[in-house]
Amino acid sequence: MEFIIDNPNIPQRMFDGQPMNVYQNPQQTFNFFDTKKVILFYSSSGSLTESNSIYTQTTNGSGQLMSGSYVSCSYTSGGVFKFTFVEDLKIDKMSDVFLDNMTIANVSFNASNNINEYGVALQINQLQQNTVSNNQQLNNRELIVINSQSKASGEQPNYYESKNKKFNYLGVLTPGNYKEFTGVLCKLDGTGMDNNDKLCFSIELVISNKD
């Protein structure tokens, strides 16, 4: 194979004293990420999340007419949860899912008195969580260590936050339309958090895919 060094069809100079550039650097290109945020919010107070109304527009244009209701979230004593979305979550590509924030209120954790309260295990059935562990509760689940301090005497509520540890990788979400997320949020002994009338927790997820 021979390389042509002096091609007579390509001018060597555009102007006097200025060489002709045959190769041009394509410069930097950056991948575009389509990112979605999902907030799973549970409160044992029915006035906040347990019952949600579905509205439809009236034909006379006078406003919105309530046509039905549905339960948007549930959490059992065994730690099993179900969150029903107001709108379908549409995923068109294989996407990575990260845990952005997680906050728990009005539940007591004390690992010094009970090692089962060292942390909680999070499983979302719709995700492919490829985690391998020697602990059955953590196999294919995410470990979230509860490390916040308990409330001072007389203060409410008791918060445990993981906001100082953002974007922990959880797993992969395959393409599809998702109406709900189900899974387990339990202590290391497999029991749920105290499901009293003040329990509240939120799980904030970041879903990212490449275009």
N, C-alpha and C positions, 0 to 999 in steps of 0.2 A: 504494500500500500504506500503510495507516494503522497506527500503533502505539498500542496501548491503554496509556495511562499509569496511569489509576486504574481498575483492574479491581475491580468490586464483589464478585467471588467470592473475592478474596484478601484476607485481613485485613491491615491496615496495621501492626498492632501485636499481638504475642502477649500482652504485658503492658503495663501503663501505663509509659510511659517507655522501652520497649524496642522498636525497629523490627523488623519481620518481614523476614528475609533471604530474598529470592526466589531468588538465585543462590548456589550453593555451589561453591567451588573443588574440583575432583576430586583435588587434591594430586598429589604426585610419584608416578610409576610407574617401575619399573626392569625392564628386560628380563632374563629368566633365561637363562643360558648353560649348556648341557649340554656339559661338557668331558671329554675322554678323554685319557689319556696313553698313548703307545706307545713302548716301549723296544726298539730293535733292537740286539742285542748279538752281536758276533762275536768268537770266540777260536779261533786255530788249534790250540789244545789241545783234542783231542777229548773229554777228560774233562769239559769245561765245557758246550759247546754243540753240537758237531757231531752227537752222537747223543742222542736223547731217547726215553724209553720212554712208551708209552701204557698206562695202567692201567685195568682194569675191576674192579668189585666182585665178589667171589666169591659164589656162591649160598649157601654155608654160613655166610657172615658172618665168616669167619676173618681177613679182611683184604683186601688188594688183590692181584690177580693180573696180572702183566705179559702183555699180549696181543700186543704188537708194538712196533716202534720206527720212528722216522723221523728224517731229517736236518733239523735246524731252521735251519741257516744254511750258506751257502757263499760263498766269495769267490775269484775267479779272478785270474790274473796280469794280465788285462786290465782289472781293476777291476769286473767284473760281480758283483753280489751277489744273494742270494736268502734271504729270511727267512720261515720258515713258523711261523705263530702256534700256540700251544698251544690257544687258543680263537679262534673266528672274531671278527673285528672287525666289529661291526654299526653301520652308519651309516645313519640314517633321514632325514637332511636334508643339503642342500648345506652343506659345512663348510669353514672355513678351517683351514689347517695351518701351524703355526709350528715352527721349529727352536728347541728349548729349550736343549739342551746337546749338544755333540759332543766326544768325547775319543778320542785315538789314542795307543796305547802301542807301544813297541819298533819304531819306524820312524824313519828319519833324514830330516829336512828341513833344507836349507841354501840359502836363496835367493841368498846372496852368491856361492856357487860354481855354482849351477845355477838359472837363473830359472824352470825348469819346476817347481821346488819352492817357488814363491811361495805356492801354495795348492792346494786340491783342489776339484774340481767334483762336486756331488751331484745326481743325478737319481733320482727315484722314479717308476717307470712308472705307478703307479696314481694319481698326482696330475696335475692340470693346472697345470703350471708355465709361466706365460706370461712368460718372460724373453727379452728381445731383446738380443743382444750382437754385437759385431764379431768375437768369438772363437768358433770353431765348438764348442769344448769347453764353453763357457759358455752357448750358446744353449739356452733352455728348461731351464737347470740353475741351481743355486745355487752361487755362489762363496764358499768358506770360506777365509779367509786364515790361513795357519799363522804365528803370530807369537810363539809361546812360545819360551823359550830352551832350548837343548839341555842335556842332563844334564851334571853335573860328572863329572870323571874317576873311574871306579870305581863310580859310583852307578847303580842300576837301579830301575825301568825308565825309559825316555825317554818322557815324557808331553807331548802337545800338546793344549791345552784351548781350547775356545771358550766356556767358561762365563761369560766376562765380556761376552758379546754374546748376550743372551737374546731369545727370541721374534722371530727373523727370519722374516718371512713367506715361505713356500715356495710355496703354491698352494692349489688347491681339490680337495676329495675329494667325489666324487659319491655318492649313496646306494647302498647295497649291502652284501653280506656279503663280507668280504675274508679269505681264508685265508692270504695271503702278500703280502709286499711285495718287488718286484724292482726293480733299477735299476743305477746305475753310481756308483762312488766312485773317482775317478781323479785323477791329477796333470794339470797343464795341457797336457802333451804327449800325453794320452790313455792313458798307461800306468798300471797299478795300483800300489798301494803294495807295498813289499817283503813278499811273502807267505811270511815265514819261520815257523819253528815257535813264535815268540813274539809274532806280530802279534795285536793286540787292539784293537778299537774299538767304541764305542757311539754310537748316534744316538738322541737323545730328542726325540720329537715331541709337540706339544700340538695336539689337534683340538678345535675349538670351533664350535658351531652355535647359532643363536638359536631359541628357542621362541616 
